[in-house]
Amino acid sequence: MPLNHYVTLGRSGLRVSPFCLGAMTFGEEWGFGCDARSAAQILDYYIEQGGNFVDTANLYTGGTSERILGDYMRRPGFRRDRLVLASKFSGNMFPGDPNGGGANRKSIIAACEASLQRLQTDYLDLYWQHWEDPFTPLEETLYALDLLVKSGKIRYAGFSDTSAWKCSAAQLMAQFRGWAPLVALQIEYSLIERTVEGELIPMAQAMGLGVTPWSPLRSGVLSGKYSRDRMTAESKGREFFVSRNANERVYALLDVLAAVAKRRATNCARVALAWLLRRPAVSSPILGVRTLAQLQDNLAALELPLDAADIAELDQASAPTLNFPAEFLKIAGAQSYGGMSINGQTFPASMR
C-alpha cells in the first residue's frame, strides 16, 4: 500500500494518506527535535511520495513547529492546498493567563488566529482540541469550532486525548444542533498502549471518527533499540516517556516483536507500525521523526505483509487489561450467541 493510497477520514470526504507526518519534532527547543533544514528534507520526501497529511500544534516546540511549517509552505511554487494541514488548541502559550489555554470560545479563537499567523496560511484543514477542558461546557467548545468552520478559518474539527463519553456527547450535540461534526479522534495507540480498545476505539467506530494514533512506536520503545538491558532515552526531554516502559510486560512484548521481525526479515519498527495499520477504526497513524532516514524506514511498513499468525502472536503478547465492563461483555456475549459466529466474531459455548 503506497503512501498515495488515500483513505477518507472518519465519516467525511476528506482524503488523507495512510501515514500522517507529525511535526512535534520540528524545532530543537525540547531537546530532541530537528532544525528547519532537516524538517524541510523530511517534508520534501513525504510529499514526493504522495503524503498529504501533516499534524502540528500551537504548543509544539513553543510555536517553532508551526513557524517552520509556515516558512516551508511559503516557498516559491509550493501548493498549500495540496496539504491537509492540522493543528491544535488547548495548550497555553501564555503561562499565568487563565484564558490563554483550554477550550472556551475566547481561547479557541485566539489560538486559531495565532496559529494561522505562525503557519502563514488563511485556514487549517483540521483543528483539534488537544485535550479535554473540564471547566468549559461542551456546547461552548463546539459552537466556537462551528463558528470557525463557517468563517472559513478551519475546514474540519476533531478531538484528541478526550474521554469516550465526552466525544460521544459532543458528536451527538453537534448533530442535533446542526453544527460541524467531529471527523476524527487522535489518541495514543500502539502495541504497548491498547487500553483505548475498551471505550475509545468502539466509540470512534460508532460515531464515525477516523482514528489517528500518536506515538505508534511508544516514544521509540518499539523501534528495536530498547531492551531489558537498555531502557534509557538518548535525550533528557524523553527520559520519562522511555523509562515508564521498564517492566516485564513490555520486555516480553519486545521479545515477541523482535522474533516476528526476524521471521519477516525486517525490523521492529516496521512490524509495530504494520500491526497498527491493520487495527479497526485506524485511519492514519502519526509518524514523528527527527531524520529523513527514520521517515524512509517507517514508510516501509506500508509494504510489509503480516499474516494471521503474526497478528495473533502480537495480539496475544500485547493483550491489555481493560476497564469494566469490557472483559465482562466478552463473557456475557456467550449467553446471547454461544457457539455462533456473527460478523466475523465467534463466541464460545454458553456456560448454561
Secondary structure as GFF3:
##gff-version 3
##sequence-region A 1 352
A	DSSP	beta_strand	7	8	.	.	.	ID=ss1
A	DSSP	beta_strand	15	16	.	.	.	ID=ss2
A	DSSP	beta_strand	20	22	.	.	.	ID=ss3
A	DSSP	alpha_helix	36	48	.	.	.	ID=ss4
A	DSSP	beta_strand	53	55	.	.	.	ID=ss5
A	DSSP	three_ten_helix	60	63	.	.	.	ID=ss6
A	DSSP	alpha_helix	64	73	.	.	.	ID=ss7
A	DSSP	three_ten_helix	80	82	.	.	.	ID=ss8
A	DSSP	beta_strand	84	89	.	.	.	ID=ss9
A	DSSP	alpha_helix	105	119	.	.	.	ID=ss10
A	DSSP	beta_strand	124	129	.	.	.	ID=ss11
A	DSSP	alpha_helix	138	151	.	.	.	ID=ss12
A	DSSP	beta_strand	154	160	.	.	.	ID=ss13
A	DSSP	alpha_helix	164	177	.	.	.	ID=ss14
A	DSSP	beta_strand	182	186	.	.	.	ID=ss15
A	DSSP	three_ten_helix	195	197	.	.	.	ID=ss16
A	DSSP	alpha_helix	200	207	.	.	.	ID=ss17
A	DSSP	beta_strand	210	211	.	.	.	ID=ss18
A	DSSP	three_ten_helix	221	223	.	.	.	ID=ss19
A	DSSP	three_ten_helix	236	238	.	.	.	ID=ss20
A	DSSP	alpha_helix	239	243	.	.	.	ID=ss21
A	DSSP	alpha_helix	248	263	.	.	.	ID=ss22
A	DSSP	alpha_helix	268	277	.	.	.	ID=ss23
A	DSSP	beta_strand	286	288	.	.	.	ID=ss24
A	DSSP	alpha_helix	292	299	.	.	.	ID=ss25
A	DSSP	three_ten_helix	300	303	.	.	.	ID=ss26
A	DSSP	alpha_helix	308	318	.	.	.	ID=ss27
A	DSSP	alpha_helix	326	337	.	.	.	ID=ss28
A	DSSP	beta_strand	341	342	.	.	.	ID=ss29
A	DSSP	beta_strand	345	346	.	.	.	ID=ss30
###
